[in-house]
Amino acid sequence: MDVQQIRNRVELIEQQRESLIKLLEQPNLGTLRIDVNQALEEIDELIEEFKRTFPDT
């Protein structure tokens, strides 16, 4: 996998992150809220790490 493919996938993840945020707005999420929060944290860490590794993006 080359850098451009990784960049494309990270961009796709960034776009799909909004879906998790919308899911958090649901009042009946229950304990699933913990998993959604965890997923958002991990996505944010992934994006941060990607930007540190490839700062030209």
C-alpha positions in Angstrom: 0.0 0.0 0.0 1.5 3.3 -1.0 1.1 6.7 0.7 -1.6 7.9 -1.6 -3.8 4.9 -0.8 -3.3 5.4 2.9 -4.1 9.1 2.5 -7.3 8.2 0.6 -8.4 5.8 3.3 -7.7 8.3 6.1 -9.8 10.9 4.2 -12.6 8.4 3.9 -12.5 7.7 7.7 -12.5 11.5 8.4 -15.7 11.8 6.2 -17.4 8.9 7.9 -16.5 10.2 11.4 -19.5 12.5 11.1 -21.8 9.5 11.2 -20.6 8.5 14.6 -21.1 12.0 15.9 -24.7 11.9 14.6 -25.1 8.5 16.3 -24.0 10.1 19.6 -26.9 12.5 19.4 -29.4 9.7 19.6 -31.0 9.6 23.1 -31.7 5.9 23.2 -28.1 4.8 22.5 -27.6 3.2 25.9 -24.4 1.4 26.6 -23.5 1.5 22.9 -22.6 5.2 23.6 -19.4 3.9 25.3 -18.3 2.1 22.1 -19.2 5.0 19.9 -17.1 7.3 22.1 -14.2 4.9 22.0 -14.4 4.6 18.2 -14.3 8.4 17.9 -11.3 8.6 20.2 -9.5 6.0 18.1 -10.3 7.7 14.9 -9.1 11.0 16.2 -5.8 9.3 17.3 -5.4 7.7 13.9 -5.9 11.0 12.1 -3.5 12.7 14.4 -0.8 10.0 14.0 -1.3 10.1 10.2 -0.8 13.9 10.2 2.4 13.6 12.3 3.7 10.8 10.1 2.8 12.5 6.8 2.8 16.3 7.7 2.5 17.4 4.1 -1.3 16.5 4.0 
